[in-house]
Amino acid sequence: MAADIPPLFAPAVREYVDEYLVEDEVLTLARQRGGQLGCTPVGATGGAALSFLAAAVQAKAVVEVGTGAGTSGIWLLRGMVADGVLTSIDLQPEHQRAARQAFAAAGFPAGRTRLIHGEALDVLPRLTDGGYDLVFVDALKTEYPKYLEEGVRLLRPGGVIAFDNVLWNGRVADPEDQDTATEALREVARLAREDDRLVPVLLPVGDGLLVAAKRP
């Protein structure tokens, strides 16, 4: 019965939330290109949350782990200050080529983005401690716990780190699901919750967004 469905997850409520902010043509094309490349871009609600977070912390320097085809990058850039720079890391050069096209179509000059090709766990240690306002992670799920430690190091006090797909289509709530990706997502949520440096919250937007602010 409908009354037994948690109101937050009722289809009509989901649809209402998803349609609150409709993606424009630039984002739609970036999402389609991501699908062609085998990426799974952040959803519109998750993207809107990223834009909100970037605006809330007045982000000037942002690190993104997982460029994809540029969908999340556009959302982040739209929330950042006018001269902010997005540093985005991805192992696939074709993803970053598509992202460059998406950023240009969205009207962002080349100087607003710094795309780094490589393994994130090799690149992140070379970035400046405390030099970033926001870190967003949407990459290999089994490495999420490692990205958390690197990301917190990169954040300034008051900065925010965010992880996409932390609900994993509901699998994290199933104790019988013990595959490595699911376990890693549970682990990063636990680590964020138990880290005294962080103030975390698990947001049920899209496929789940784990957000944590670094204490001043």
N, C-alpha and C positions, 0 to 999 in steps of 0.2 A: 504494500500500500504506500501511496505517496507520503503519508504522514510518518512512515518509518524511515524515509530517506533524510539524512542530515541536510538541513536547509542549505548549507554552504555548498554542498555538492549536488544539489538537485539540478537536473539539466537546464531548466529554465533560468535558474540563478547563474549557472555557468555561462550560458549564452548571453545573459544580460551583462555580466562582467566583461566577457570577451568583446562585446560590441560597444563598450563604453568609449574606447578610443580606437577608431578604425585606422588601419595602416593606409598610407598614401601609396601612390603608384611606385615611387622609388623603393619603398620597403617591400611592396608586393613583388616587384621584379627581383629584388635581392633574395627574397625568400624562395622564389621559383628557381633562381639560379643555384641557390644552395641545395635544393632538392635534386637538381640535375647532377650536382657534384657529389651527392651522397651525404651532404651535411644535414643535420637536424637543427635549424635555426631556433633561437629563443622565440617563444610565442609572443603574441602581441601584448598580453598582460604582463608577462615577464619583462618584455622590452620597455613597457611604460614604467614599470617599477625601477628599472635601471636608470631611465632618464630622470625620474623623480629623485633617486638617490644621488645622482651626479649633480643635480641642481641643489639639493638640500645641503650637500657638503661643499658647494661652490667649487666643484672639482676642476682643477687646472691640469693635473697630471694623473692619468689613468692607465693602468696596465690591464690588458685583456689576454687571457690564456685561451686560445682557440679563436682564431679570426673568422673561420667559416667563410661565407660569401659576403660578410659585411653587415648583416642584419643587426646584430647586437651592437656593432660599432656605431652604426648610424644613431641608434637609440641613445647610446652613451654620449656621443658628440653633441646631440641635440640638447642634452641636459647640462653639458659642461659650459664653463665660461667661454667667452667669445674667442679667446686666444689659447684655449686649452689644447693640450696635445695628448692623443691616444697612442699608446705603445701597444701593439698587438702582435702576439706570437703564434705561429702556426707551422706545422711540419710540412704542409702541402703547399707548394708554390702556386698551383692552379687555384687554390682557395684565395690566396692573397691577390692574385691577378684579378679575380672576380670582385674581391673586396675593394680594390683600388677603383675599379669601374663604378661600383656602387657609391663609394664616397664622392667621386667626382660628379656623378649624377645627382647626388644630394646637395651639391653646391659647396662641399668642403674643399678648400685649397690643399695641395699636397703637403704643405707645412704643418697641417693639423694632425697628421698621422705619421707614425713611425712603425713600419711593418718589419718584423724580424722573423726570418726563416730559420727554424731550428727546433730542437727538443726544448720544451719549456723548462724542464729541470736542469738543463745546461745553461739556458739564457737567464733565468730568474736570479741566480746567485751573482750575476754580473751587474744587476741593476742596483741603484743607490738605496741604502738603508734609509727608511723614513722619508723617502722622496716622493711619495705618491698619496693621493687623496682617496683613491678608490681602486680596488682590484676586483676584476670579474673573471670567474673561471667557468668555462664550458668546454671541457676537453675530456681526456681519458679518465673515466670515473675511478679506476683502480688507483690513480695517482692523486686523488683529491686530498687525502690526509697530508701528503707531502706538500701539495700546493698551499695548504692552510699555513703551515709553518713558514714557508717562503713569503707568502702574502702578508702575514702579520709583520714580518720583518720589514717589508717594503712600506708599510703604512705609516703615515704621520699620526701622532695622537689625534683622536677624533675622526680618523679615516675609517673607511668601510670596506669590508671584503664580502663578496657575494658569490654563491655557487648555484648553478642551475641544475635542474633534474634531480633534486635531492629526494623527491617522493618516488621517482623511478616507476611511474605508472602504478603506484600503490604497492610495489613489491617490498619496499622497506618495512611496511607494516605487517608483512607476512613472515612469521618466525620460521616457517619451513623453507623460505627462500634464502639460501645461503651461498649463492654464487659470489664470485669475487667482487664484482661491481657493486652488488647490493650490499655486501658486507663493508666495502670501502665507504659507501654513502652513509651507512649507519655510523661508521667510525668517525668520519669527519664531523657529523652532527654531534657526536658525543664529545669529541675533542674541543669543538667550539664551545659547547655548553660548560665544560669543566675548566676552560682556560680563564684564569683570573684577569688576564689582560683584555678580555673581550666581553661585550654585551650582545648576546646573540638572540635571534628570533627566527623561527621557521615559518615562512609565509606560504600558504597554500594557493599560490598563483601559478598558472600554467602547470608544469610538472614539478612544482615546488622550488622555492628560492630560499636558501639558507643565507641569512644576512647577519653580519656581526660587526659592531663598531669597536674600534680600539680605544680603550679608556685613555683619557688625558693623563 
